Amino acid sequence: MKRIQASILILTIFVTMFAEYLFPTIAAAEMDYYWVGKIVSVQGSVQVQRAGAAEWVPVRLNDTYAFGDMIRVQGQSRAAVVLRNEAILRLDQNTIITFSASEQEETSLLNMLNGAAHFFSPTPRKLKVTTPFVNAAVGGTEFFIRVEGNQTLLSVFEGRVAAINEAGSLILGSGQSAIAMTGQAPVSQVVVRPRDAVQWTLYYPPVLDYRMADFGSDSDWQANIRRSIQFYWNGDLTNAFASLKGVSAED
């Protein structure tokens, strides 16, 4: 009996090793999926382009993302992503980011092509953000970054951020801001009310605080408003705002 059990054990080990040798991709697929970001809030039109894919598809709540995946936030939209290290990244409209692999596992790495993002964590987390004009190495709990035109703006609310590019570097502390332009080293920037730049993360104007029944169908402008409200309640802010084009304040 013991001899039979030993033979079965040896056979099991052999089959397992043989399968992993012949089918390494299957063995890897059975490993825990290593996600680096998860969608926790979506407003309006937010899309994702998976690594190696050509098409953009709408994101869904609790979708997870791996290295190489790209998120695009359209106009009149925003999104919130929880990172692997439990920090929260809030993305403003017209923002594009890519999740990239980092040399250090505890450090999250993001490529930001344009737009604005607000990073927040109740405890210090490591994050690196690369932009066309400056890279930010974060060792704090809250900061804001905006990429537009030919410059990048950084504002630190809590913690420390190193703003670095080929022309130079600058260390920012709590309450400090800096700006980096094409071909120039980052320089300190006085921002009187830096938190005004992140009001969109706390409040989104309720421009459509109405119901379809509040408007009739006697005119084109009423039909446009009804259509806009329908889009709004379906979570489609892009078409909701588009439907209001041509409706004047006097209507």
N, C-alpha and C positions, 0 to 999 in steps of 0.2 A: 504493500500500500504506500509506504513512504517512498519507494522507488518510483512508483507511478506519479506521485505528487511532485517529486523532484524533476521528473521528465517533463511534466506539464509546465512547471515554472521555467525551466530552461527553454522550452519551446516558445513560451510567451515572450520572454526577453529577446529571443532571437527574432521573432516575427516583428516585434516593436522596432528593434534596431534596423532590421531589413527594410521596413516600410519607411522609416525616416531617411534612410540612405537613398532609396529609389524615388521617394516623393517628398523632397524637402519643402516644396511650396505648400503641400497639404499640411505638413507638420507646422510650418510657420503660420498658416491660416488659422490653426487651432489655438495659437497663442492669443492672449488677451489683446484686443484691439486698443492700440495706444492713441487715444484722442488727445488733442492739445487745446481744443476749444469747443464750447457747447452753447448753442443759441438758447437764451432764457427769456428774451423779449423781442417782439417784432411789431413794428408799426409802419404800415405802408408797404412799399415794394422793396424787398431785400432778396438778393439772389446769391447763389453760390456756383462757382465753377470748380469742380473737383479736379485734383491733380491728374493730368493726362487726358482730361476731357476737353471738348471744344465748346459745348453748349453751356449756357447759363440756365439754371433752374431755380424756382422759388425755394427759399429756406422754410423750414418748419420748426416749431418749438421743439426743443430737446434734441435737435439734430446735432451730431458731433462731427468734428473736423480734424483732419490729420495734416501732416506736413505737406505743403504744396497746394492745399486748398485755398481758394480766393473768395472773399466775400465782397459784394458790391451793394451799397446802400443807395437807392435812387433818390430823386428829388422828393421833398415833402415826406421823407421817411426817416426812420432811425431804428437801431437795433442794440441789444445788449448781449454780450458774450461772457461767459465765465471761463476763465483759463484753467489749465491743468493745475496751477498752483493756487486756485480758489480766488484769484483776483477777478474783479469785474472790469470789463472793457466796454464802454458805451460809445457807439459809433453814430455820428451825425449824418445828415443827408449828404449825398454826393461824395461818399467816402469809399475807398477801395483799399483793402488790406490783404496780405498773404501770410499764412502761417508758415514759418520757416524752421528748419532744424537748428538747434543750438549746440555748441560744443559742450555746454554744461547742462545736465538734465534738469536741474532746479531753476534754470533761467529760461523764460519764455522769449521767443524771438519773433517779431512781426516786421513785415515790410509794408510801409504805408506810402502809396503812390500819390494820393491827394485826399482832401477832406479833413475831418476833425475827429479826435478821439479823446475820451476822458477815462483815465485809469484810476481805479480806487481799490484799496485793500485795507481791511482793519488792522493788519499787521504788515511789516515791511516785506516786500516780495521783489525778486530780481526779474527785470524785464529789459530787453533791448529792442528799440524801435529804430529801423533804418528808413530814411526818407531821401529824396533826391538831393537835399541840400545839407542835411546834418543828421547824425545818428545820436540817439539818446540812450544812455546807460542808466537805468533807474534802480535806485536802492531805497526807495521810499514807499509811501503809502498812497499818495494822490498827486496827479499832475495832469496837465492838459497839453495837447499838441495839435497844431493846425498847419496843414500844407496847402498853400495856394499860390498861384502865379509862379514867381521865381524865389520864394522864400518859405521858411518854416519858422513858426512861432512856438516857443515852449514857455509854459507857466507852471511853476511848482507850488503846490499848496502845502504839502507836508512831505518831509524827507529831503533827499538829495538826488540831483540828476546831473550827469556829465554830458554836456553837449559837445560833440566831437565831429570834425570833418577834416579834410586834407589840409585846410588852411590854418587850423588851430583848434583850441578846445577851451571850455569854460565850465566851471563847477557852479551849479545853482543850488541854493538852499531854499527853505520854506519862505514863501512870499516873494520870490524872485522870478524874473522872466528874462528871456533872451530871444534874439532873432538871428537867423542865419540866412544869408542870401547867396546866390550863385557865385562861386569862386571866392567867397569871403569867409573869414573866421567868424564864429558866433560872437555876438556882442550883447551886453546887458541892455535890456529894454525896460523902460518905466511904464508899467501898466497900472493906471490909477485904481481901477476896479476889476482885477483879473477874473473874479468869479462871475462877472457878467457874461463872460465868454462861454460858460457852461450852463447857462440857464435852461438851455434846451434839454439837458439831462434830467432836470427836475420838473419841468412843466412844458406841456405842449398845448398851444392855444386851441381852445374848443371852438374853432371857426364854424362848426356845423352843429350847434346845440339846438337842433330842431328835428321834427318828425315830418315824414312825407305828407301826412294828413293836414299839416299846417298850411299847405300851399295847394291851390287849385290847379287846373289844367287849361285855363282860359287863354293863356299867352305862352309864347316861346320861353320867356325868361322863367316863368313858373315851372315849365316842364324841365328846364335845365337844372333848376334848384332841386326838384324832386329826384332827378337822375343823380345829381351830386350827393344828395343825402343817402340814396340807395347804395352808392359806391362806398360812402363813409361807413355805414353800418356793416358793410361786408369787409371792412378793413383795407379797402383799396384807396389810399389817400391820394395817390398819383392821379387817378381818373376823377376822384372827387374834386380836386382843385381844377383839373382840366375842364370839367363840366361847368365851372363857374365863369369861364372866360366869356366875355361879352355881356355878363350881367352887371349892370351898373349899380352904384349905391342908391340911386333914385328909384330903382325898380321895386 
